[in-house]
């Protein structure tokens, strides 16, 4: 077995899966296959009012019963979602989109195919999580940059200094206080806005 394949299997074994499916013959096939992999599995039917805590993989039947009440929890917890459908109808396709399914199992369920959809869904979920984290970090960086630019503008307007001098002053204050420039800039902006309401202005310029 290659290192990559072993890594995939190890990830599946660490999964905390919930199966929302009737406890019939097909449900038993699915659950037995998951347990053979060694992952933690909880079975619930009818659909629960809420998802169990710390679930990271959800196998859910989208036919017959309305399970849209679980969408807010899915959006918050962001598990890998493997949809289970009987018919490829417009209704089931709509449900796949609503639940943002990472994988699909078609009924009648068989042991064959569960592993590949499980692995694919876990991979897609991990990729989306990494991508979301990168986007959030980028947005935070851009937000911090805009805050620094805003603080620089306030300092140049109120303290008769050029942009380079204002930027150096923020950097020096950040270094001396062991803070990020964004934190210092946020305090400058907050102080400026608070004192501006009183008709005053702040000065960070060094005293002569």
N, C-alpha and C positions, 0 to 999 in steps of 0.2 A: 504494500500500500504506500502510495506517495505521501510526502509530507503535507501537501495541500489537501488531499483526500482525508487524511487523519485529522487535520485541522477542522474540516467541515463536519466530520462526525463528532468530534469533541464538542463543537458548538451546539450541535443538535442534542447531545446528551445533557448539556447544561440548561436546555430550554425549560421554561416553566409554562406548560401548555394547558389551555382550557378547551374542552370539547363541548360545544353546544349542539347536541344532536340526540335524537331519541336513542334510548338504550336497547336497541334492537340488534338484529344480526349484523347489519352493516356498521352500526355504531361500535359493536364489539370488535369487528375486524379492524376498524381504525384505531381504537384504543389499544388493542393488543399489539398492533404494529408499532405504535409509538412507545409503548412500554418495553418492547423488545430492544429498542434503541437505547433504553436506559434513562430517558428523560422523565421529569416529573409531570404527571397528567392528572387533571381534575375533570370530571364529567358532570355536566349539569343539564337537566331537561325537566320541565320546560325552560325556556330561556330565562335566566335570572334577572332580577331587577337591576343588578349592578355586577360588574366584573370583579372577580376576586383580586385582592391586592397583589402587586408584583408580577402579574401575568405578563409574559413577553411574546407569547404566541397564541393565537386564537383560531381554532377550527370551528366554523359556524355555519349551520344550515340556513340558507336564505330563502327556502321555500316554505309555504304553508303559513307560518306564523310571522307576525310583525315584530321585528327585532330592532327597529330604528331607534328605540329608546336607549340602546347601547352606544349609539354613535358618539355622543359627547364624551363618554368614558374612553372609547377607542381613540378619539382625537387627542385626549389628554394623555393617555398612557402609551400610545403609539406602539401597540404590539404588531408583530407580523400577523397578517390576516390571511387565512386560507379559507376561501368560500367553498361551500358544498352546495351544489345545485343539481336539480333533477332535469330541468329542461332549459335549453338555451332560448328562452323567450325574451321579448322586450322587457318584461318585468324583472327577470333575473339579471339581464344585462344592466338595467338601471341600478339594481341592488349592488352589483359588482362595482360600479362606479361610485355609488354612495359610500360604500364601505372601503373604498380604495384598496381593493383586494390585491395582495402580493402574489397569490397563487390560487388555483381553482382545482377542485376535485369534483368530477362528474359522477353522479350515481347511475347505476349501482356501484357502490364502493367496493374496491378490491385492494388487497395488500399492495399489489404492484402499482407503482405510481405515487404512493404516499411519500416515500423517501425523497423523490426528486422534487415534488412540490413543496415539501417541508424545507428542504435545503434552499430551493430557489426563493421562497418567501423570506426565510431568515437572511439570505444574502441581500435581497432587495431592501428589506427593513434596515439592515445595517448600513447599506449604501445611502439610503435616504436620511438616516440619522446623522451620518458623517457630513453629508451635504448640507443638511439643516444647520448643523453646528458651525460649519464654515461660513454659511450665509449670516448667521447671527453674529459671529465674530467680526465679519466684514462690516456689518451694519453698525456694530458697536464702535469699531475703529473709525468709521466715517462720522458717526455721531460725535465721538471725541474730537476729531479733527475740526468739525464745525464749531464745537464749543471753544476750542483753542482760538480759532479764527475770530470768533465773536469777542472773546476776552481781549485779544490783541487789538481789535478795533476799538473797544471801549477805552483801553489804555492809551492808545494813540490820540483819541479824541479828547480825553480828559486830562492828559498829563503832558501834552506837547512833546511827545517822543515819536520816533519813527517806528515802523513795524519790526525792523530787526532788533531794535533796542527793547521793544515790548516783549518780543518772543524770548530774547535772552533773559529778561527779567523773570518771566514765567518759569523758564527752565531752571534758573538759579534758585528761585523759591521752591520749586519742586525738589531739587537736589538737596537743599538744606533741610527741608521738612520730611525727606524720605517719602515723598508722594509722587504720583504720576502727574504729568503736566495737565492731563484732563481733569484730575481732582482739583488742582489749583485753579485752573480755568473755570471750573464749575463754581468755585467759591467766589471768584472775581465777578462772574456773571450774576450770581445770586445777590451779592452785596451791592452791585451796581443797580440792579433792578429794585432792591429794597430801598436803597438810599435815594434812587431817582424819584421814588414816590414822595419823598420828603423835600424834593428840590435840591438835594445835595449830590455830590459825586465823590467817588473814592480815588485814592492815590496809592499806588504801590511803588512809586518812584523813590529811589534812595534819597534819604535826606542829605542835604549838602553838609 
